[in-house]
Amino acid sequence: MIIRSLANTINDKLWKNKAIIVMGARQVGKTSLLKMLFADANDVLWLNADEPDVRALFENATSTILKQHFGNHKIIIIDEAQRINNVGVKLKLITDQMQDKQLIATGSSSFDLANKINEPLTGRKWEYKMFPLSFGEMVNHHGLINEKRLVPHRMIYGYYPNVVTNAGDEKDILLQLADSYLYRDVLAYEGIKKPDIISKLLQALAFQVGSEVSLRELGEICQIDYKTVEKYIVLLEQSYVIFRLASFNRNLRNELKNKRKIYFYDNGIRNALINNFNPVELRQDTDALWENFIISERLKYINYSGQWKNRWFWRTVEKQEIDYIEEDDGQIEAFEFKWNPKKQSNIPQIFKKTYNNNIFKIINRDNIEEFLI
């Protein structure tokens, strides 16, 4: 059993008179985590909102009806809670009227869950994001040396639990995940019967990892208008398939403004979308793979460690650039990502002069642990 970073966090928040909400993409291990936490508990009621009868239970629910259904169970776990209509009101009802019970809900899309629970559950919830397995979790599982040896493999196949634990079947598992299953909530939300447009958009984004994206260019590729592109990107982000990085600009006229880069939460999904599982040494996109890998792993580390950091990339019109920037309490840290440890890079002098309160580091495959654990 690979111990997940959220295990202790959730354990510490139990029985505090608040609901616990765990959000993340499908198949990242939310249910497995909860089954591990409550393996020895006899008073757990599991409800999967992907099932029509479970959704029907909550359709016209009152506290009396729900109490009868819950019976003597003390822990109520609702999987894929975003499928329930007016889910926030229903969760509030349980939290307020049944204080002898611990409510835990999971969801794979924040546009249907977070947007509907924030107001009803204000002050009544602990909310956490869960991701595919992380570099740090695997280091804790089998040691730093072993995991660093596996980094080239992770760059190709990623960290989905089912992929990590089924050596030899990685490609088949990823192709099934990438074939609309991962973003089925987007399709259902938009009423899209044929996922061709979403698939084409994701493929276009996969080829542009590490580069600035143009909504109009993406629209031309997918043969849809740029506003539709933007809407689908937001929905894919809220389904934890991709995430955006905005451009850093404050003082210089020639800094790029309102630009964005888009990354995938998992390298394996990105490679499945373009059907390229060639090893690192045979690829033309190794630098892009490394950049996506290291930034997505940093995002996991920041979330699991409870840190709050602003994050950007930086580039000027003259194409001076920095891969990644963080700011914490006014301290600016700039990072360049180099897969090859022999490659060096210097901070652009104009950035160093303009933002003099900064730290600059190069992260490569030899010192990855300094950035991720």
N, C-alpha and C positions, 0 to 999 in steps of 0.2 A: 504494500500500500504506500503510495506516494503521499506524504503529508502536505496538505495545502496550506498556504500562508494564512488564509482566512479562518482556519480551524480554531486557533486560540482566540482570535478576535471575536468570533461569533460566540464561543463558549463564555467569554467574559461579559457579553451583553445579554445573556439569557436571564429571564426573570427580573427585568428592570422596568416592567410595566410599559414596554414599548414593543411594537412590531419590528421584526428584523426582515429587511428586504435585500435580496441578493440578485443582482442583475448581471447578465453577461450573455454572450452568444450561445446558441444551442450547442450542445456536446462539449462544453468546456469543463464539465464536471460538477455542476451545481448540485444535482441530485445525489451524485456519488459522495460529495462532501457531507451532505446532510445525513445520508445513510450511515456514513462512518461515524459521525458525531453521535447519532442516536441508535447505534447498533444494539445496545444493551437495554434500551428503553422499551417498556411494554405499553406505554400510554401515548403512543404517537399515532395520529390519524393522517394518512397521506391522501391528498386529493390532487389529481392531475387535470387541470383545466383544458387540456387538449381533448378530454373526453366530453361528449355532448351532455351526458347526464350530470356531470359535475357542474358544467356551466348552467344547466337548468336549475340545479339546487339553489344557485345564487340569484336567479332571475328576479324573483319577487320575495327575496329572503327577509325575514324579520328575525330579531334576536331570539324569539321563542322557537322558531323553526330551526335555526342554526344550533341552538342549545340542544334540542332534541337529537339532531343529527350527530353532533359532536359527542354526546353522551359523557362518559367519564374520561375521555381522552384529555390529557393535559397539554399536549403539544400538537398544534394544528399546522401542517405543512401544505401549502398550496403551490404546486408546480405550474409554471407557465401562466401565472396569474393575469397576464395582459389579455388573455382570451375572454375574461369575465367582463361583462358590461358594467360600467360605473364601478370599477374595481376599488377605487379609493374609498368610496362611501361604504362598501361592504367590509373592507378591512378595518375602517374606523369603527364600524358597528361591533365587530368582534373585539377590537382592542378596548373600546369603552365599556361594553356591556358584559364582557367575560374576562375579568381581570385575573381570574384563577387559571387562565390558559395562556400559553406562550404561542403567539402567532408568528409564523415564518412564511414568507412568500418569495418565490423566484420568478424571474421574467427574462425573456430573451429579446425584448425590444422596449426601449425606454420611451418611444413615442406613445405607446399605449399604456405603459405602466407608470413611469415617473411623472408624466404630464398629468395623470389623473389621480395620483396619490399625494402630490406635494401639498395641495391645499387641504384636503380632508385629513391628512395625517401629520399636519404641522405639529411638531413637538411630540409626536407619538411614534416615531420610527427611528431605527438605525438603518442606514442605507449603505450598501457596499457593492463595488463592481468586482466581478470575477472574470478572469481571462484564461486562455489556454495555459497549460503549465509554463512555468517561468524558468529561466536560467538559475535563479536563486533557489527555487524549490528543488530542482534537480541536483544542484550542488549539495543541498542538505540531504538528499536521498542517497547519492552514491559518491560524493566527494568532488572537490574542485578539479583534480587532475582528470578524472574520467569525463566530466562534463565539458571541459575545455577541449578534450580530444574529439568530442562529438559535435562541436560547434559547426564544422562544415556540413555535417549531416542535418543539423537543425536548420541551417540556412536554406536547405532544399526542402525538407519535409515538415519543418515547424514543430509545434509543441502541443497539438491537440492530444488529449490523453489517450484516445483510442489509437492514434498514430504512434505515439511513444511506446505504448505497451503491446503493440502488434508488429514486431519487426518482420519485415518481408512483405507485409501487406500495406505499407504506407501509401503507395500510389493509388491503389484501388479505393482505400478509405477516403483519401482526399478528393478524388474525382467524384465520389458519391456526395461528399459534403458540398463541394463547389457546384454541383448540379442542382441548383435552386433550393436545396434543403436549408442551407445556412441563412438564406434570405427569404424564406417562405412567408415570414410575417409582413415583409414589404409587399409581396405579391398579394397577400390576403387583404392588406390595408388598402391597397390601390385598386383591388378588384382586377388584377392583371392575370389573364388566363394563360398567356404565352410569355414566358420570361425572357424572350429573345433580346428585348431592348436592354433589360437590366444586365443580362449576360454580356452583351456587347459593350455596355458602359464599363462594367468591371474589367473586362479584358483590356479596354483602352487605358483604364487607370493602372492596371498591372504593368503595362508596357511603359508607363510614365512615372513609375516609382522613383523618387529622388529628384524629379524635375518639377518645375512649376507647371501647373495645369491651367488650361484655358477652357472655360465653359463653352465658349462658342466653337472652339475646335472640337471638343468632345461632342457637342451637338451635331456638328457636321459628320463626324464619324458614325454616330448612332442615328442620324437622320431625324433628330428631334430638336426643338428649340432650346436655347440655353437655360431658360427658366425651368423647363422640365428637367434638364440635367441637374440643375441646382437642387430641385426638390428631391430627386432620386438620391443624390449624394447625401443630403441631410438624412433621409430615411435609412440609407445604408450605414451611415455613421451611428444612427440611433439604434440600429440592430447589431452594432458591435462587429461589423465586417471591416470597416475602414475608419480612419480618423484623419483630421486635418491639422496642418501646422501652418500658422500664418507668418507673414513676413514682419521682421522687427524693423521699426522705423521711428525715429524720434527727432533727430537733430539735423540730418544731412539731406539736402535737396535731392541728391541723386540716389537715395535709398529707395528700393522698390516698395511701393505701398499697395495695400489691398491685393497682394499676391498670396498664393497658397500652394502648399505641397500636400499630397494625399498619400498616406501609407496604409498598409494592411496590418491588422492586429496579428496576423500569422503569415509567415513566409510560405508555409505549405499551401495555404489557400491561394496565395498569389501565384505560385508556380503551377497549381492545378488549373487555374483559370486560363493560363497560356499553354498548358500541357507541356511543360518543360521541366523535367526532373534530372537533367544532366548534372553531373557533379561539378563542384565549384571550379575545379581546375580546367574544365572544358567550356566554360561559359564566357560570354561577352558582357554579361550584366552583373559580374561579381561585386563590383563596388556598390551598385544599387541594392543588391541583396543584403550586403553587409549593413548599409545605411538603414534599410527597412528593419532588419533584425535588431540592430543595436538601439534604435529609437523606440521600437515597440517594447523591447525588454526594459528599457529605462522607464517607460510609461508604467509598466507593471510594478517595477520597483518603487516608484514614487507613490503609487496608489496603495500598495500593500504596507508600506512603511509609514503611511499617514502623513506624508509631506504635502505641502502646497507650493508649487512652483509655476511661474509663468514660463511658457515654452514657445520658441520661434525658430525660424531660420533667418539668415541675413544675406542680402545681396544688393549690389549697386547696379546702376545702369551700365557702368563700365565692366560689369561681371566680376567684381571682387566679391567674394562670398565666404560665409562660414556655415557649416552644415547644420549646427544646432546651438541654440542659446537658451540658457535658463537664468531666471532672476528670482532671488529669494531674499527678502528683507533688504532690497536695494543693491545686493551683491550680484553682479553679472558674471556668469561663467560661460565661456565660449568653447565649443568642442569641434574638432575635425575628426572624421572617422576614416581610418585607413586600414583596409584588410591586410595589406602587406606591411609588416612592422618596419621594413627598410625605407618606406616612403615617409618623407618628412613634410612638414607644412609650417608656415609662419603666419601669425595673426596679421591681417592687413593693417598697415600702419595708420590708415585713416580711421579705422575702427578703434585701434588702441589709443590714438590721440583723442578721439571724440568721447569715448567711454572709458575714461582712465581708471575707473574702479572695476577692473575686470580680471578674471583668471582665464588662462588659455591652456587647453590640454588636447593632446592627440590620443584617441582611443583606438587601439588595434587589437588583433587577436591575442597578443601576448599579455596585455594589461586589462583585459575586459572586466576582470573581477573588481577593479577599482571603480568601475562605473555602475556595476549591476548588483553588487552585494555589499 
